Amino acid sequence: MFCCLRAVRRRLCLEKILLQGVLQSRTLSGADAINALRPFYFAVHPDFFGQHPKEREVNENSLKRLNGYLENLQKPGFRSFKPTPLTFYVREREPNSSNVQESFSASGFRAVSFTLHTRDLLSTVLDILNSCSLSTEHIQSLNVNSQPHKEAKSTVNRPIKWDKTYYSFTGFKDPEEELEQAQRVETTLISWLDDNEASAVNKLKKSLPLRRELERLKFELSHQLQLSDIRWQRSWGIAHRCSQLHSLGRLVQQRPEVLKNVKGRTVVFTDRSGMSAAGHIMLGTMDVHHHWTKIFERLPNYYKLQKRLLLLEDRISQLLGGIQVIYIEELQPLLTLEEYYETLDSFYNKLRDSRLPFHPRSLRGLQMILESDRYAPSLHEFGHFTIPTVCDPATLQWFIFAKAQEARENLKRKEDLLRYGALR
């Protein structure tokens, strides 16, 4: 009897070792992982929980943490994995439905909780699908590489091929249609340019007087108000831009006293009025003169808020070892001064409470920007860090330490390119 038990134990241990070896030898690409998780995303996507705000918020937060976990799995050399508990509200499937559009009940959902602790994409994807009682059969159609077999190395990775109804119902883009459209554009662009060349030249000639009028109005207003620049957020037509400058000119004539504080500033015609995070005066194109007047009258208050914002950036810099907090207008969404201040204040309070052990001035010379629509920190090719406002302080500390030297090299490369361009 004891001999039988030892034989069974040896067999179970051997099966466990073989199973681990198979899982470790099979790898899944990031694109394949996203494709494999499509049924899961379809079942938990927050857009389907519009009438259930609590469940929607839970799913949004859990998806952020899940995406961060998946991103870490794809980072080369990343080994510090912490067990990540997640909770999702999963839409219930109808019992006998084969149609994608009808496979989920409109009223029911269930809560599913599980903890991720796997260290590769394939095991993680299987863990998620199994925990949510979702099928894993479609993963077999993915080309999962197997290292021990040479023939698998020559096979090309390909995504799951979904039925057309899936794309029309979910709103996802069909890659085959996108490829066909790109090919049609590629073959017809040259002929289209040839057909429209004469018409474009004719329209350009007709627009030249209006273009000169636009340049004249812009120059006169900039000189009269001593502005640094006048810009437009959108590609409005020339006639539209001239109309906006005429409106500003009339306001200058009617209320010159309210524009006494605009010297040295940049005026930007946008969709809303206020002051931008970059310190530019925003004039909403749909607003009337009364709204513009209010903005100009509030400029002294905006300037005070701008000084408080600079102090807040300095405090964040002190907590992060001297790294400079910057706002890059070309790379970040257009925010008002109030919105950006709230973002900085929330991030500062989180840092202050965490008390990260950064050595004073150890990161001087480095730069970072804050973004609220990202979930994982990254390093830009220009050398600045892009830090999500929701970033975990411990993750932030590790990432900055790990990438500090690379950031300095990228910044130096950027400075060399700028210097080279200036010399030419």
ZAMARGU-4260 file (C-alpha; in steps of 0.2 Angstrom, whole numbers, plus 5000, padded with zeros to 4 digits):
<rodrens>
0) 5000/5000/5000 | 5014/5012/5004 | 5023/5008/4988 | 5007/5013/4979 | 5006/5029/4988
5) 5024/5033/4984 | 5021/5029/4966 | 5005/5040/4965 | 5015/5054/4974 | 5029/5053/4961
10) 5017/5053/4947 | 5008/5069/4954 | 5025/5078/4957 | 5031/5073/4939 | 5014/5080/4931
15) 5016/5096/4941 | 5034/5099/4935 | 5029/5095/4917 | 5014/5107/4918 | 5025/5121/4925
20) 5038/5118/4911 | 5025/5119/4898 | 5017/5135/4905 | 5035/5143/4906 | 5040/5138/4889
25) 5024/5145/4881 | 5024/5164/4879 | 5010/5176/4873 | 5013/5192/4865 | 5005/5208/4871
30) 4993/5209/4856 | 4988/5191/4858 | 4984/5194/4876 | 4973/5209/4872 | 4964/5198/4859
35) 4962/5183/4871 | 4954/5195/4884 | 4941/5202/4872 | 4927/5192/4880 | 4932/5197/4897
40) 4933/5216/4892 | 4916/5214/4884 | 4909/5207/4900 | 4916/5220/4912 | 4918/5236/4902
45) 4912/5251/4912 | 4902/5258/4897 | 4889/5244/4900 | 4886/5249/4918 | 4880/5266/4915
50) 4864/5264/4926 | 4875/5256/4940 | 4887/5269/4945 | 4894/5259/4960 | 4898/5244/4949
55) 4905/5255/4935 | 4917/5263/4947 | 4923/5247/4954 | 4926/5240/4936 | 4935/5256/4931
60) 4947/5255/4946 | 4950/5237/4944 | 4954/5239/4925 | 4967/5252/4929 | 4976/5240/4941
65) 4974/5225/4929 | 4982/5236/4914 | 4996/5241/4925 | 4999/5223/4930 | 4999/5217/4912
70) 5011/5231/4907 | 5023/5226/4920 | 5023/5208/4914 | 5029/5214/4897 | 5043/5224/4904
75) 5060/5216/4901 | 5069/5211/4917 | 5054/5216/4928 | 5053/5203/4943 | 5045/5213/4957
80) 5027/5206/4957 | 5015/5209/4971 | 4999/5199/4972 | 4986/5210/4965 | 4968/5207/4972
85) 4954/5213/4959 | 4935/5213/4960 | 4925/5215/4944 | 4906/5215/4941 | 4903/5203/4927
90) 4888/5204/4916 | 4878/5188/4917 | 4877/5177/4901 | 4860/5171/4895 | 4859/5152/4897
95) 4856/5147/4878 | 4863/5161/4867 | 4876/5159/4854 | 4874/5177/4847 | 4888/5189/4853
100) 4875/5203/4854 | 4863/5192/4865 | 4875/5183/4876 | 4874/5195/4890 | 4859/5198/4901
105) 4854/5217/4901 | 4849/5216/4919 | 4860/5204/4929 | 4878/5204/4934 | 4889/5195/4947
110) 4904/5200/4958 | 4920/5191/4955 | 4935/5193/4966 | 4952/5185/4962 | 4971/5189/4965
115) 4984/5189/4952 | 5001/5182/4956 | 5006/5175/4939 | 5022/5180/4931 | 5018/5177/4913
120) 5005/5184/4901 | 4998/5167/4896 | 4995/5161/4914 | 4988/5178/4919 | 4975/5177/4904
125) 4970/5160/4908 | 4968/5165/4927 | 4957/5179/4923 | 4946/5170/4911 | 4944/5155/4922
130) 4940/5166/4937 | 4926/5174/4928 | 4920/5158/4921 | 4923/5163/4903 | 4928/5151/4890
135) 4947/5148/4886 | 4944/5138/4870 | 4948/5153/4859 | 4966/5154/4866 | 4970/5138/4857
140) 4968/5147/4840 | 4982/5159/4845 | 4999/5155/4840 | 5007/5153/4857 | 5026/5150/4855
145) 5034/5134/4862 | 5052/5135/4864 | 5056/5117/4864 | 5049/5115/4847 | 5059/5123/4833
150) 5044/5123/4821 | 5034/5134/4832 | 5048/5148/4830 | 5044/5150/4812 | 5025/5152/4814
155) 5019/5170/4812 | 5009/5177/4827 | 4991/5181/4821 | 4976/5188/4831 | 4959/5180/4833
160) 4948/5183/4818 | 4931/5189/4825 | 4915/5189/4815 | 4909/5205/4807 | 4895/5207/4819
165) 4907/5208/4834 | 4915/5224/4827 | 4898/5232/4823 | 4891/5228/4840 | 4906/5233/4851
170) 4912/5247/4841 | 4930/5240/4840 | 4939/5243/4823 | 4940/5229/4811 | 4958/5227/4806
175) 4954/5220/4789 | 4943/5234/4785 | 4956/5247/4790 | 4969/5238/4780 | 4958/5238/4764
180) 4954/5257/4767 | 4973/5261/4769 | 4976/5251/4752 | 4963/5261/4743 | 4970/5277/4750
185) 4987/5272/4744 | 4982/5268/4727 | 4970/5283/4724 | 4980/5298/4733 | 4991/5302/4719
190) 4977/5302/4706 | 4966/5313/4718 | 4980/5326/4720 | 4982/5327/4701 | 4963/5329/4699
195) 4962/5343/4712 | 4978/5352/4709 | 4970/5366/4698 | 4956/5369/4710 | 4968/5370/4725
200) 4979/5383/4716 | 4963/5393/4711 | 4957/5393/4729 | 4974/5398/4735 | 4975/5413/4724
205) 4957/5419/4729 | 4962/5418/4747 | 4977/5428/4747 | 4969/5445/4750 | 4960/5437/4765
210) 4976/5430/4771 | 4985/5447/4770 | 4970/5454/4780 | 4973/5441/4794 | 4991/5445/4795
215) 4988/5463/4796 | 4975/5462/4810 | 4986/5450/4820 | 5001/5461/4819 | 4991/5477/4824
220) 4982/5469/4839 | 4999/5461/4845 | 5008/5478/4843 | 4993/5488/4851 | 4991/5476/4866
225) 5010/5471/4867 | 5005/5453/4866 | 5018/5439/4864 | 5008/5430/4852 | 4990/5426/4845
230) 4986/5408/4842 | 4971/5397/4837 | 4968/5380/4845 | 4958/5373/4830 | 4960/5374/4811
235) 4947/5387/4809 | 4945/5395/4792 | 4954/5411/4788 | 4937/5421/4787 | 4933/5414/4804
240) 4949/5419/4811 | 4948/5437/4804 | 4930/5438/4812 | 4938/5433/4829 | 4951/5447/4828
245) 4938/5460/4823 | 4928/5455/4838 | 4944/5457/4849 | 4948/5474/4840 | 4930/5481/4844
250) 4932/5476/4863 | 4949/5485/4863 | 4940/5501/4857 | 4925/5499/4868 | 4934/5494/4885
255) 4953/5498/4883 | 4954/5498/4902 | 4951/5480/4905 | 4965/5475/4893 | 4979/5484/4903
260) 4985/5467/4911 | 4988/5458/4895 | 5006/5464/4891 | 5018/5450/4887 | 5004/5437/4886
265) 4998/5425/4873 | 4980/5425/4868 | 4973/5409/4861 | 4956/5407/4853 | 4948/5391/4860
270) 4932/5382/4864 | 4931/5390/4881 | 4937/5405/4890 | 4949/5407/4905 | 4968/5405/4908
275) 4977/5389/4902 | 4989/5379/4912 | 5003/5386/4901 | 4998/5404/4907 | 4989/5409/4890
280) 4973/5419/4890 | 4960/5408/4882 | 4945/5417/4873 | 4930/5405/4869 | 4925/5408/4851
285) 4907/5405/4856 | 4907/5417/4870 | 4901/5435/4868 | 4911/5451/4873 | 4903/5451/4891
290) 4912/5434/4894 | 4928/5440/4887 | 4927/5456/4897 | 4925/5445/4913 | 4941/5435/4909
295) 4951/5451/4906 | 4945/5458/4923 | 4950/5442/4932 | 4967/5442/4926 | 4975/5448/4942
300) 4967/5434/4951 | 4973/5422/4938 | 4991/5428/4940 | 4990/5425/4959 | 4984/5407/4956
305) 4998/5405/4944 | 5011/5410/4958 | 5003/5397/4970 | 5004/5384/4956 | 5023/5388/4954
310) 5025/5386/4973 | 5016/5369/4972 | 5027/5363/4958 | 5042/5367/4969 | 5035/5358/4984
315) 5032/5342/4973 | 5050/5344/4967 | 5057/5344/4984 | 5048/5328/4989 | 5055/5320/4973
320) 5073/5324/4975 | 5073/5340/4965 | 5065/5333/4949 | 5057/5348/4940 | 5038/5347/4936
325) 5034/5355/4919 | 5019/5357/4908 | 5022/5354/4889 | 5008/5362/4880 | 5011/5352/4864
330) 5011/5335/4872 | 4997/5337/4886 | 4979/5340/4885 | 4973/5358/4886 | 4969/5362/4904
335) 4963/5377/4913 | 4974/5384/4926 | 4961/5379/4940 | 4961/5361/4933 | 4980/5360/4933
340) 4981/5367/4950 | 4969/5354/4957 | 4979/5340/4948 | 4995/5346/4956 | 4987/5348/4973
345) 4980/5330/4973 | 4997/5323/4968 | 5006/5333/4981 | 4995/5327/4995 | 4997/5309/4990
350) 5016/5311/4990 | 5017/5320/5006 | 5007/5307/5015 | 5018/5293/5007 | 5034/5301/5013
355) 5045/5293/4999 | 5063/5292/5004 | 5071/5303/4990 | 5088/5310/4994 | 5087/5329/4992
360) 5093/5336/4975 | 5098/5318/4969 | 5086/5320/4954 | 5090/5338/4950 | 5091/5341/4931
365) 5077/5328/4927 | 5060/5333/4922 | 5042/5326/4923 | 5025/5330/4918 | 5008/5324/4926
370) 4994/5316/4916 | 4977/5311/4922 | 4973/5299/4908 | 4987/5287/4910 | 4989/5272/4922
375) 5008/5268/4921 | 5023/5279/4922 | 5034/5280/4906 | 5050/5289/4900 | 5048/5300/4884
380) 5061/5300/4871 | 5065/5318/4875 | 5070/5313/4893 | 5055/5319/4903 | 5045/5307/4914
385) 5026/5305/4911 | 5019/5301/4928 | 5000/5297/4930 | 4991/5306/4944 | 4985/5289/4950
390) 5002/5281/4951 | 5006/5271/4966 | 5020/5281/4976 | 5031/5265/4978 | 5029/5261/4959
395) 5034/5279/4955 | 5049/5278/4966 | 5055/5262/4958 | 5052/5268/4941 | 5061/5285/4943
400) 5076/5276/4951 | 5077/5263/4937 | 5076/5276/4923 | 5085/5291/4930 | 5101/5287/4920
405) 5092/5284/4904 | 5082/5300/4907 | 5098/5310/4908 | 5105/5302/4892 | 5089/5307/4883
410) 5089/5324/4889 | 5107/5327/4884 | 5103/5319/4866 | 5088/5332/4865 | 5100/5346/4870
415) 5113/5341/4857 | 5099/5340/4843 | 5093/5358/4848 | 5110/5365/4848 | 5114/5357/4832
420) 5098/5364/4824 | 5102/5381/4831 | 5120/5381/4823 | 5113/5376/4806
</rodrens>
